Amino acid sequence: MKPLAELTNEELLQEAKKMKSTNIYDAAIFGFLIGISVYSAVKKGFGLLSFLPLIYIPIAAKNRVKHKELEQLLKERNLK
């Protein structure tokens, strides 16, 4: 995939649409993992599943950084 700075205006706008759904998916997945973690901690005490959300944090952080970069480019190009 090309870096965001090399994308055309149309491609940037399409990427912004994708990023909106990515944020929703990140929140849903993280919420689901938190639910599994809490359920596991209540039923069996702390174990491997209790720390499951920690595995997803780097992925969500990478998506958040990409989103901020995309927002910055959209603002620079007066597309938003």
Phi and psi restraints in degrees (range 20) as a CNS / XPLOR table:
assign (resid 1 and name C) (resid 2 and name N)
       (resid 2 and name CA) (resid 2 and name C) 1.0 -73.3 20.0 2
assign (resid 2 and name N) (resid 2 and name CA)
       (resid 2 and name C) (resid 3 and name N) 1.0 151.4 20.0 2
assign (resid 2 and name C) (resid 3 and name N)
       (resid 3 and name CA) (resid 3 and name C) 1.0 -61.8 20.0 2
assign (resid 3 and name N) (resid 3 and name CA)
       (resid 3 and name C) (resid 4 and name N) 1.0 153.1 20.0 2
assign (resid 3 and name C) (resid 4 and name N)
       (resid 4 and name CA) (resid 4 and name C) 1.0 -60.3 20.0 2
assign (resid 4 and name N) (resid 4 and name CA)
       (resid 4 and name C) (resid 5 and name N) 1.0 -34.5 20.0 2
assign (resid 4 and name C) (resid 5 and name N)
       (resid 5 and name CA) (resid 5 and name C) 1.0 -65.2 20.0 2
assign (resid 5 and name N) (resid 5 and name CA)
       (resid 5 and name C) (resid 6 and name N) 1.0 -23.5 20.0 2
assign (resid 5 and name C) (resid 6 and name N)
       (resid 6 and name CA) (resid 6 and name C) 1.0 -90.0 20.0 2
assign (resid 6 and name N) (resid 6 and name CA)
       (resid 6 and name C) (resid 7 and name N) 1.0 -4.3 20.0 2
assign (resid 6 and name C) (resid 7 and name N)
       (resid 7 and name CA) (resid 7 and name C) 1.0 -76.9 20.0 2
assign (resid 7 and name N) (resid 7 and name CA)
       (resid 7 and name C) (resid 8 and name N) 1.0 150.5 20.0 2
assign (resid 7 and name C) (resid 8 and name N)
       (resid 8 and name CA) (resid 8 and name C) 1.0 -76.0 20.0 2
assign (resid 8 and name N) (resid 8 and name CA)
       (resid 8 and name C) (resid 9 and name N) 1.0 171.4 20.0 2
assign (resid 8 and name C) (resid 9 and name N)
       (resid 9 and name CA) (resid 9 and name C) 1.0 -60.0 20.0 2
assign (resid 9 and name N) (resid 9 and name CA)
       (resid 9 and name C) (resid 10 and name N) 1.0 -42.5 20.0 2
assign (resid 9 and name C) (resid 10 and name N)
       (resid 10 and name CA) (resid 10 and name C) 1.0 -63.2 20.0 2
assign (resid 10 and name N) (resid 10 and name CA)
       (resid 10 and name C) (resid 11 and name N) 1.0 -43.7 20.0 2
assign (resid 10 and name C) (resid 11 and name N)
       (resid 11 and name CA) (resid 11 and name C) 1.0 -65.3 20.0 2
assign (resid 11 and name N) (resid 11 and name CA)
       (resid 11 and name C) (resid 12 and name N) 1.0 -36.2 20.0 2
assign (resid 11 and name C) (resid 12 and name N)
       (resid 12 and name CA) (resid 12 and name C) 1.0 -64.4 20.0 2
assign (resid 12 and name N) (resid 12 and name CA)
       (resid 12 and name C) (resid 13 and name N) 1.0 -42.3 20.0 2
assign (resid 12 and name C) (resid 13 and name N)
       (resid 13 and name CA) (resid 13 and name C) 1.0 -65.3 20.0 2
assign (resid 13 and name N) (resid 13 and name CA)
       (resid 13 and name C) (resid 14 and name N) 1.0 -37.9 20.0 2
assign (resid 13 and name C) (resid 14 and name N)
       (resid 14 and name CA) (resid 14 and name C) 1.0 -65.8 20.0 2
assign (resid 14 and name N) (resid 14 and name CA)
       (resid 14 and name C) (resid 15 and name N) 1.0 -40.7 20.0 2
assign (resid 14 and name C) (resid 15 and name N)
       (resid 15 and name CA) (resid 15 and name C) 1.0 -64.7 20.0 2
assign (resid 15 and name N) (resid 15 and name CA)
       (resid 15 and name C) (resid 16 and name N) 1.0 -35.4 20.0 2
assign (resid 15 and name C) (resid 16 and name N)
       (resid 16 and name CA) (resid 16 and name C) 1.0 -64.5 20.0 2
assign (resid 16 and name N) (resid 16 and name CA)
       (resid 16 and name C) (resid 17 and name N) 1.0 -38.7 20.0 2
assign (resid 16 and name C) (resid 17 and name N)
       (resid 17 and name CA) (resid 17 and name C) 1.0 -64.3 20.0 2
assign (resid 17 and name N) (resid 17 and name CA)
       (resid 17 and name C) (resid 18 and name N) 1.0 -42.4 20.0 2
assign (resid 17 and name C) (resid 18 and name N)
       (resid 18 and name CA) (resid 18 and name C) 1.0 -63.5 20.0 2
assign (resid 18 and name N) (resid 18 and name CA)
       (resid 18 and name C) (resid 19 and name N) 1.0 -38.3 20.0 2
assign (resid 18 and name C) (resid 19 and name N)
       (resid 19 and name CA) (resid 19 and name C) 1.0 -67.0 20.0 2
assign (resid 19 and name N) (resid 19 and name CA)
       (resid 19 and name C) (resid 20 and name N) 1.0 -32.1 20.0 2
assign (resid 19 and name C) (resid 20 and name N)
       (resid 20 and name CA) (resid 20 and name C) 1.0 -61.6 20.0 2
assign (resid 20 and name N) (resid 20 and name CA)
       (resid 20 and name C) (resid 21 and name N) 1.0 -45.1 20.0 2
assign (resid 20 and name C) (resid 21 and name N)
       (resid 21 and name CA) (resid 21 and name C) 1.0 -70.0 20.0 2
assign (resid 21 and name N) (resid 21 and name CA)
       (resid 21 and name C) (resid 22 and name N) 1.0 -31.9 20.0 2
assign (resid 21 and name C) (resid 22 and name N)
       (resid 22 and name CA) (resid 22 and name C) 1.0 -63.3 20.0 2
assign (resid 22 and name N) (resid 22 and name CA)
       (resid 22 and name C) (resid 23 and name N) 1.0 -40.2 20.0 2
assign (resid 22 and name C) (resid 23 and name N)
       (resid 23 and name CA) (resid 23 and name C) 1.0 -63.2 20.0 2
assign (resid 23 and name N) (resid 23 and name CA)
       (resid 23 and name C) (resid 24 and name N) 1.0 -39.8 20.0 2
assign (resid 23 and name C) (resid 24 and name N)
       (resid 24 and name CA) (resid 24 and name C) 1.0 -66.0 20.0 2
assign (resid 24 and name N) (resid 24 and name CA)
       (resid 24 and name C) (resid 25 and name N) 1.0 -43.3 20.0 2
assign (resid 24 and name C) (resid 25 and name N)
       (resid 25 and name CA) (resid 25 and name C) 1.0 -63.3 20.0 2
assign (resid 25 and name N) (resid 25 and name CA)
       (resid 25 and name C) (resid 26 and name N) 1.0 -42.2 20.0 2
assign (resid 25 and name C) (resid 26 and name N)
       (resid 26 and name CA) (resid 26 and name C) 1.0 -59.2 20.0 2
assign (resid 26 and name N) (resid 26 and name CA)
       (resid 26 and name C) (resid 27 and name N) 1.0 -45.1 20.0 2
assign (resid 26 and name C) (resid 27 and name N)
       (resid 27 and name CA) (resid 27 and name C) 1.0 -65.0 20.0 2
assign (resid 27 and name N) (resid 27 and name CA)
       (resid 27 and name C) (resid 28 and name N) 1.0 -42.1 20.0 2
assign (resid 27 and name C) (resid 28 and name N)
       (resid 28 and name CA) (resid 28 and name C) 1.0 -65.5 20.0 2
assign (resid 28 and name N) (resid 28 and name CA)
       (resid 28 and name C) (resid 29 and name N) 1.0 -45.3 20.0 2
assign (resid 28 and name C) (resid 29 and name N)
       (resid 29 and name CA) (resid 29 and name C) 1.0 -63.9 20.0 2
assign (resid 29 and name N) (resid 29 and name CA)
       (resid 29 and name C) (resid 30 and name N) 1.0 -44.2 20.0 2
assign (resid 29 and name C) (resid 30 and name N)
       (resid 30 and name CA) (resid 30 and name C) 1.0 -64.2 20.0 2
assign (resid 30 and name N) (resid 30 and name CA)
       (resid 30 and name C) (resid 31 and name N) 1.0 -41.2 20.0 2
assign (resid 30 and name C) (resid 31 and name N)
       (resid 31 and name CA) (resid 31 and name C) 1.0 -62.7 20.0 2
assign (resid 31 and name N) (resid 31 and name CA)
       (resid 31 and name C) (resid 32 and name N) 1.0 -41.7 20.0 2
assign (resid 31 and name C) (resid 32 and name N)
       (resid 32 and name CA) (resid 32 and name C) 1.0 -62.2 20.0 2
assign (resid 32 and name N) (resid 32 and name CA)
       (resid 32 and name C) (resid 33 and name N) 1.0 -44.0 20.0 2
assign (resid 32 and name C) (resid 33 and name N)
       (resid 33 and name CA) (resid 33 and name C) 1.0 -65.7 20.0 2
assign (resid 33 and name N) (resid 33 and name CA)
       (resid 33 and name C) (resid 34 and name N) 1.0 -37.2 20.0 2
assign (resid 33 and name C) (resid 34 and name N)
       (resid 34 and name CA) (resid 34 and name C) 1.0 -63.4 20.0 2
assign (resid 34 and name N) (resid 34 and name CA)
       (resid 34 and name C) (resid 35 and name N) 1.0 -42.0 20.0 2
assign (resid 34 and name C) (resid 35 and name N)
       (resid 35 and name CA) (resid 35 and name C) 1.0 -60.6 20.0 2
assign (resid 35 and name N) (resid 35 and name CA)
       (resid 35 and name C) (resid 36 and name N) 1.0 -45.1 20.0 2
assign (resid 35 and name C) (resid 36 and name N)
       (resid 36 and name CA) (resid 36 and name C) 1.0 -61.8 20.0 2
assign (resid 36 and name N) (resid 36 and name CA)
       (resid 36 and name C) (resid 37 and name N) 1.0 -42.0 20.0 2
assign (resid 36 and name C) (resid 37 and name N)
       (resid 37 and name CA) (resid 37 and name C) 1.0 -62.5 20.0 2
assign (resid 37 and name N) (resid 37 and name CA)
       (resid 37 and name C) (resid 38 and name N) 1.0 -46.6 20.0 2
assign (resid 37 and name C) (resid 38 and name N)
       (resid 38 and name CA) (resid 38 and name C) 1.0 -65.0 20.0 2
assign (resid 38 and name N) (resid 38 and name CA)
       (resid 38 and name C) (resid 39 and name N) 1.0 -45.4 20.0 2
assign (resid 38 and name C) (resid 39 and name N)
       (resid 39 and name CA) (resid 39 and name C) 1.0 -59.0 20.0 2
assign (resid 39 and name N) (resid 39 and name CA)
       (resid 39 and name C) (resid 40 and name N) 1.0 -45.5 20.0 2
assign (resid 39 and name C) (resid 40 and name N)
       (resid 40 and name CA) (resid 40 and name C) 1.0 -63.2 20.0 2
assign (resid 40 and name N) (resid 40 and name CA)
       (resid 40 and name C) (resid 41 and name N) 1.0 -41.4 20.0 2
assign (resid 40 and name C) (resid 41 and name N)
       (resid 41 and name CA) (resid 41 and name C) 1.0 -66.8 20.0 2
assign (resid 41 and name N) (resid 41 and name CA)
       (resid 41 and name C) (resid 42 and name N) 1.0 -37.1 20.0 2
assign (resid 41 and name C) (resid 42 and name N)
       (resid 42 and name CA) (resid 42 and name C) 1.0 -72.4 20.0 2
assign (resid 42 and name N) (resid 42 and name CA)
       (resid 42 and name C) (resid 43 and name N) 1.0 -43.4 20.0 2
assign (resid 42 and name C) (resid 43 and name N)
       (resid 43 and name CA) (resid 43 and name C) 1.0 -76.7 20.0 2
assign (resid 43 and name N) (resid 43 and name CA)
       (resid 43 and name C) (resid 44 and name N) 1.0 -44.4 20.0 2
assign (resid 43 and name C) (resid 44 and name N)
       (resid 44 and name CA) (resid 44 and name C) 1.0 -121.6 20.0 2
assign (resid 44 and name N) (resid 44 and name CA)
       (resid 44 and name C) (resid 45 and name N) 1.0 2.6 20.0 2
assign (resid 44 and name C) (resid 45 and name N)
       (resid 45 and name CA) (resid 45 and name C) 1.0 83.1 20.0 2
assign (resid 45 and name N) (resid 45 and name CA)
       (resid 45 and name C) (resid 46 and name N) 1.0 -179.0 20.0 2
assign (resid 45 and name C) (resid 46 and name N)
       (resid 46 and name CA) (resid 46 and name C) 1.0 -72.1 20.0 2
assign (resid 46 and name N) (resid 46 and name CA)
       (resid 46 and name C) (resid 47 and name N) 1.0 134.3 20.0 2
assign (resid 46 and name C) (resid 47 and name N)
       (resid 47 and name CA) (resid 47 and name C) 1.0 -155.6 20.0 2
assign (resid 47 and name N) (resid 47 and name CA)
       (resid 47 and name C) (resid 48 and name N) 1.0 -159.5 20.0 2
assign (resid 47 and name C) (resid 48 and name N)
       (resid 48 and name CA) (resid 48 and name C) 1.0 -61.5 20.0 2
assign (resid 48 and name N) (resid 48 and name CA)
       (resid 48 and name C) (resid 49 and name N) 1.0 -43.0 20.0 2
assign (resid 48 and name C) (resid 49 and name N)
       (resid 49 and name CA) (resid 49 and name C) 1.0 -67.8 20.0 2
assign (resid 49 and name N) (resid 49 and name CA)
       (resid 49 and name C) (resid 50 and name N) 1.0 -20.1 20.0 2
assign (resid 49 and name C) (resid 50 and name N)
       (resid 50 and name CA) (resid 50 and name C) 1.0 -67.4 20.0 2
assign (resid 50 and name N) (resid 50 and name CA)
       (resid 50 and name C) (resid 51 and name N) 1.0 -25.2 20.0 2
assign (resid 50 and name C) (resid 51 and name N)
       (resid 51 and name CA) (resid 51 and name C) 1.0 -106.1 20.0 2
assign (resid 51 and name N) (resid 51 and name CA)
       (resid 51 and name C) (resid 52 and name N) 1.0 13.3 20.0 2
assign (resid 51 and name C) (resid 52 and name N)
       (resid 52 and name CA) (resid 52 and name C) 1.0 -57.9 20.0 2
assign (resid 52 and name N) (resid 52 and name CA)
       (resid 52 and name C) (resid 53 and name N) 1.0 -41.4 20.0 2
assign (resid 52 and name C) (resid 53 and name N)
       (resid 53 and name CA) (resid 53 and name C) 1.0 -61.6 20.0 2
assign (resid 53 and name N) (resid 53 and name CA)
       (resid 53 and name C) (resid 54 and name N) 1.0 -24.9 20.0 2
assign (resid 53 and name C) (resid 54 and name N)
       (resid 54 and name CA) (resid 54 and name C) 1.0 -65.1 20.0 2
assign (resid 54 and name N) (resid 54 and name CA)
       (resid 54 and name C) (resid 55 and name N) 1.0 -25.1 20.0 2
assign (resid 54 and name C) (resid 55 and name N)
       (resid 55 and name CA) (resid 55 and name C) 1.0 -70.9 20.0 2
assign (resid 55 and name N) (resid 55 and name CA)
       (resid 55 and name C) (resid 56 and name N) 1.0 -32.5 20.0 2
assign (resid 55 and name C) (resid 56 and name N)
       (resid 56 and name CA) (resid 56 and name C) 1.0 -85.2 20.0 2
assign (resid 56 and name N) (resid 56 and name CA)
       (resid 56 and name C) (resid 57 and name N) 1.0 -15.8 20.0 2
assign (resid 56 and name C) (resid 57 and name N)
       (resid 57 and name CA) (resid 57 and name C) 1.0 -57.4 20.0 2
assign (resid 57 and name N) (resid 57 and name CA)
       (resid 57 and name C) (resid 58 and name N) 1.0 -45.1 20.0 2
assign (resid 57 and name C) (resid 58 and name N)
       (resid 58 and name CA) (resid 58 and name C) 1.0 -62.3 20.0 2
assign (resid 58 and name N) (resid 58 and name CA)
       (resid 58 and name C) (resid 59 and name N) 1.0 -35.5 20.0 2
assign (resid 58 and name C) (resid 59 and name N)
       (resid 59 and name CA) (resid 59 and name C) 1.0 -66.2 20.0 2
assign (resid 59 and name N) (resid 59 and name CA)
       (resid 59 and name C) (resid 60 and name N) 1.0 -46.3 20.0 2
assign (resid 59 and name C) (resid 60 and name N)
       (resid 60 and name CA) (resid 60 and name C) 1.0 -65.3 20.0 2
assign (resid 60 and name N) (resid 60 and name CA)
       (resid 60 and name C) (resid 61 and name N) 1.0 -36.2 20.0 2
assign (resid 60 and name C) (resid 61 and name N)
       (resid 61 and name CA) (resid 61 and name C) 1.0 -65.8 20.0 2
assign (resid 61 and name N) (resid 61 and name CA)
       (resid 61 and name C) (resid 62 and name N) 1.0 -40.8 20.0 2
assign (resid 61 and name C) (resid 62 and name N)
       (resid 62 and name CA) (resid 62 and name C) 1.0 -63.1 20.0 2
assign (resid 62 and name N) (resid 62 and name CA)
       (resid 62 and name C) (resid 63 and name N) 1.0 -42.1 20.0 2
assign (resid 62 and name C) (resid 63 and name N)
       (resid 63 and name CA) (resid 63 and name C) 1.0 -64.2 20.0 2
assign (resid 63 and name N) (resid 63 and name CA)
       (resid 63 and name C) (resid 64 and name N) 1.0 -36.6 20.0 2
assign (resid 63 and name C) (resid 64 and name N)
       (resid 64 and name CA) (resid 64 and name C) 1.0 -67.6 20.0 2
assign (resid 64 and name N) (resid 64 and name CA)
       (resid 64 and name C) (resid 65 and name N) 1.0 -40.1 20.0 2
assign (resid 64 and name C) (resid 65 and name N)
       (resid 65 and name CA) (resid 65 and name C) 1.0 -64.0 20.0 2
assign (resid 65 and name N) (resid 65 and name CA)
       (resid 65 and name C) (resid 66 and name N) 1.0 -42.7 20.0 2
assign (resid 65 and name C) (resid 66 and name N)
       (resid 66 and name CA) (resid 66 and name C) 1.0 -62.7 20.0 2
assign (resid 66 and name N) (resid 66 and name CA)
       (resid 66 and name C) (resid 67 and name N) 1.0 -39.3 20.0 2
assign (resid 66 and name C) (resid 67 and name N)
       (resid 67 and name CA) (resid 67 and name C) 1.0 -63.5 20.0 2
assign (resid 67 and name N) (resid 67 and name CA)
       (resid 67 and name C) (resid 68 and name N) 1.0 -43.0 20.0 2
assign (resid 67 and name C) (resid 68 and name N)
       (resid 68 and name CA) (resid 68 and name C) 1.0 -64.2 20.0 2
assign (resid 68 and name N) (resid 68 and name CA)
       (resid 68 and name C) (resid 69 and name N) 1.0 -40.2 20.0 2
assign (resid 68 and name C) (resid 69 and name N)
       (resid 69 and name CA) (resid 69 and name C) 1.0 -64.0 20.0 2
assign (resid 69 and name N) (resid 69 and name CA)
       (resid 69 and name C) (resid 70 and name N) 1.0 -40.9 20.0 2
assign (resid 69 and name C) (resid 70 and name N)
       (resid 70 and name CA) (resid 70 and name C) 1.0 -64.1 20.0 2
assign (resid 70 and name N) (resid 70 and name CA)
       (resid 70 and name C) (resid 71 and name N) 1.0 -44.2 20.0 2
assign (resid 70 and name C) (resid 71 and name N)
       (resid 71 and name CA) (resid 71 and name C) 1.0 -60.2 20.0 2
assign (resid 71 and name N) (resid 71 and name CA)
       (resid 71 and name C) (resid 72 and name N) 1.0 -40.5 20.0 2
assign (resid 71 and name C) (resid 72 and name N)
       (resid 72 and name CA) (resid 72 and name C) 1.0 -63.1 20.0 2
assign (resid 72 and name N) (resid 72 and name CA)
       (resid 72 and name C) (resid 73 and name N) 1.0 -44.8 20.0 2
assign (resid 72 and name C) (resid 73 and name N)
       (resid 73 and name CA) (resid 73 and name C) 1.0 -65.2 20.0 2
assign (resid 73 and name N) (resid 73 and name CA)
       (resid 73 and name C) (resid 74 and name N) 1.0 -40.3 20.0 2
assign (resid 73 and name C) (resid 74 and name N)
       (resid 74 and name CA) (resid 74 and name C) 1.0 -62.6 20.0 2
assign (resid 74 and name N) (resid 74 and name CA)
       (resid 74 and name C) (resid 75 and name N) 1.0 -39.2 20.0 2
assign (resid 74 and name C) (resid 75 and name N)
       (resid 75 and name CA) (resid 75 and name C) 1.0 -68.6 20.0 2
assign (resid 75 and name N) (resid 75 and name CA)
       (resid 75 and name C) (resid 76 and name N) 1.0 -41.2 20.0 2
assign (resid 75 and name C) (resid 76 and name N)
       (resid 76 and name CA) (resid 76 and name C) 1.0 -62.9 20.0 2
assign (resid 76 and name N) (resid 76 and name CA)
       (resid 76 and name C) (resid 77 and name N) 1.0 -37.3 20.0 2
assign (resid 76 and name C) (resid 77 and name N)
       (resid 77 and name CA) (resid 77 and name C) 1.0 -90.4 20.0 2
assign (resid 77 and name N) (resid 77 and name CA)
       (resid 77 and name C) (resid 78 and name N) 1.0 6.0 20.0 2
assign (resid 77 and name C) (resid 78 and name N)
       (resid 78 and name CA) (resid 78 and name C) 1.0 54.5 20.0 2
assign (resid 78 and name N) (resid 78 and name CA)
       (resid 78 and name C) (resid 79 and name N) 1.0 42.7 20.0 2
assign (resid 78 and name C) (resid 79 and name N)
       (resid 79 and name CA) (resid 79 and name C) 1.0 -97.9 20.0 2
assign (resid 79 and name N) (resid 79 and name CA)
       (resid 79 and name C) (resid 80 and name N) 1.0 -9.2 20.0 2
